Amino acid sequence: MFEPFYRIPQSDRWQHGGTGLGLALVKKLVEYLQGKIEVTSSHGWAMFTVQLPLSL
């Protein structure tokens, strides 16, 4: 889920939105900030939880 995906070159870019990089970029940023990201799903819904360390 957190890996980038690529589109088939012949597909219509306007038919499906997005670049396929959103969650991959979020995961990299969270890891860079020494945090963690988790996902749970239930009844067709997904919940993303991001935990970041406090900076004192």
C-alpha positions in Angstrom: 0.0 0.0 0.0 2.9 2.4 0.7 4.8 1.5 -2.4 4.6 3.8 -5.4 2.7 2.5 -8.4 2.9 3.3 -12.0 0.2 3.7 -14.7 0.1 2.0 -18.0 1.3 4.5 -20.6 -1.7 4.1 -22.9 -4.3 4.7 -20.3 -6.2 8.0 -20.2 -4.6 10.1 -17.5 -7.8 12.2 -17.1 -10.0 9.1 -16.5 -8.2 8.3 -13.1 -6.8 11.0 -10.9 -3.6 10.9 -8.8 0.0 10.1 -9.5 0.4 6.9 -7.4 3.0 8.6 -5.1 0.9 10.0 -2.3 1.2 7.3 0.4 4.8 6.5 -0.6 5.8 10.1 0.0 3.9 10.3 3.3 5.6 7.1 4.5 9.1 8.4 3.6 8.4 11.7 5.3 7.1 10.0 8.5 10.2 7.7 8.5 12.5 10.7 8.0 10.9 12.4 11.0 11.5 9.2 13.0 7.8 8.4 13.3 5.6 5.6 12.2 2.5 5.2 10.1 -0.1 2.4 10.4 -3.3 1.6 8.6 -6.4 -0.3 9.7 -9.5 -1.0 7.7 -13.0 -2.1 8.6 -16.3 -2.2 6.7 -14.8 -0.6 3.6 -13.1 2.3 5.5 -9.4 2.8 6.0 -7.9 4.7 9.0 -4.3 6.0 8.9 -2.5 6.7 12.1 0.7 8.8 12.1 2.8 9.0 15.3 5.6 11.5 15.5 8.1 12.0 18.3 7.8 15.2 20.4 10.7 17.6 20.0 11.7 19.2 23.3 
